[in-house]
Amino acid sequence: MKSIYPLIIAAVAATSASAETPLYLNPDAPIEDRVEDALSRMTLEEKVALCHAQSKFSSAGVPRLGIPELWMSDGPHGVRPEINWNDWGHARWTNDSCTAFPALTALAATWNPALSAAYGKNVGEEARYREKDVLLGPGVNIYRTPLNGRNFEYMGEDPWLASVMVVPYVQELQKNGVAACVKHFALNNQERWRGNINVDVSDRALYEIYLPAFKAAVQQGGAWTVMGAYNKVWNQHCCHNQRLLEDILRGEWGFDGAVITDWGGAHDTREAALNGLDIEMGSFTNGLTSESEFTYDDYYLARPFLELIRKGEVPESTADDKARRILRLIFRTAMNTRKPFGSLHSPEHYAAAKAIGDESIVLLKNSGILPLDPAAGKRILVVGDNATRVLTNGGGSSELKVKDYISPLDGITAVFGADNVDYARGYAAGPPMYDRDEPVPASVQDSLRAEAVALAAGADVVIYVGGLNKNAFQDCEGQDRTGYGLPFGQDELIEALVKANPNIVIANISGNAYAMPWADRVPAILHSSYLGTMGGASIADVLAGRVNPSGKLPYSIPVRLEDCAAHSFGVDSYPGVESESGDVLFGVCAPQQRYEEDLLVGYRWHDTKKVPARYAFGHGLSYTAFAYGKPVLSAKEMTAEGDKLTVTVPVTNTGSREGAEVVQLYIGDDKASVLRPVKELKGFEKVTLAPGETRDVTFTVTPEMLAFFDAGAHAWRTEPGTFTLYLGGSSAFTPAKAKFKLK
Ligand code: BGC
């Protein structure tokens, strides 16, 4: 055996000879100097070793130089429990429970950027305490279809709303020395065939609808990492997509951070080497469940990458560039000596989760039955599986192990008194991760329904807490929903309950829109997303009027699935069609999809095609009411060159309790040479008003807000003419209007 003794002696001698601290270890030195210094000391093998996983959720550092590993964790609603080094099993630690924050779609429903900042700060503190360097979130894929199993992880259907909301999350999270990983870049708008579906979309829809929130997260938020999506665009996988990563992300937006694959999203060494990918994670797993014989050294960006460089088939500079970006990330996070220590499930975190949950709940309808007065001592029957189910389990990678979880039944019981509250399950929804292929026997559902209906007849009020859950084929990663209706016979159950007792409040939980055939027959509907640890307390407080609801829908709720744009063009548009030949992944042959609705996503479609939604984007009621006065413009005209004007609208609380209204500004181009949506969201502000109080809300309008993306010229363009400003409380309610001319 060859002795390593001489090597060790040489290393020790070299170390003692250089007493001075190397530049890369000096936290006061400029980060770019540290990066170059570290790089100059590294071997090619060490650079390549930075570019791929060493375990399910970590990548190696440079042990010889004292450069630490990078640890990552899902995201985005809390810090995921520890996963095994080498497979997807839970590591069964006892110190990894967390605060579950409301789902991102709930955050979007608050329309309150201050809460987004609080979210980033608090979840970042938990990530920091758990010693994570990268939190895999937030997600900003646009809500294109209510069938997408992952909509709850995103921020709704509108690029302006998602852009405004994502920025403070990223900024505050990263103040903890924890990188945001904005995902899934890009066009990952469904789970069906997500691994290899090839999305075809116009450049206009891409730039106007699908990219803005990513751009805001990168440019305004300063995100340190971005996660490539699983799907393909222009026949190339997003994780090594030349146009998305090199041309747009780095070229047009100047992104200086690292691109991380989605887990198993890399498929080709040469493309990965050349097209802007930095860190490859999760490869060679079979459907995320079982291990393969491959080692981390077999990853595309491991030995095969090294071999391509050694053969001269890709330049060594590709490894330098990747290592530079990864070192920069390490200095910003793992080697950031000034980061705070963080904290876990603190009272402040619970308070933030509660505040976000409170403001996220959307009152869709109220004939006056709400709020329910706890002092009235009414006999309340709570019905529904979601009243007791722990909804932080399941759902895929966003699963969380919570330290505490207040269910809706817990919350309602605490507020209305145990003596006044009864519970009937009403329907069975299966254990967590229940598969639709094992339906609950009809006899079980029948008896649960009969029991609930019988109890409903004797109650003063019924509170129904159903909706979707995190099981497969519902609000869950990996598959889309199989239909628009509520599962487990809930529509039938609700109809039977209404007949037994018309004093019923629907307080469903769901990360998606769903059909509400009973909407006209129930007096009140509350819509909540997954609200995490404090969710039941938020729901109970809104029911009791201790919190006045102020959430607004971040997506439209169409009457029927066919009323949704993505579903108006047949299977080519959703879910896409399999091809005759091409790559086969998970048994599916190169599926293709074209976004036929183009930029008419969500309310843009409902407005422009005059297909009213049941509940429109931006809709949400309060226990008080608001009136809009006449808007006043600072000028009647503006020019396209750097000019701007303001519009001010007085908003009055006309009711008898304090409440908050989200004042929304939409702008429409009255006449254009290209198809434009009737109107588009270009501003919003949440204002809290005392009874009788009037406040002037002012928005600034700039020429950029009037522009559309001219694909031919690859530039944003405005056209002179008349524009209408629509101001109001939802996309379907804009009583205050004003016009101006762009010269
Ligand atoms: C998901 C990502 C997640 C990753 C790691 C993937 O399946 O798409 O969102 O961050 O797994 O768990």
Residues whose N, C-alpha, C, O or C-beta is under 5 A from the ligand:
A	BS01	BGC	D74 L136 D262 W263 S397
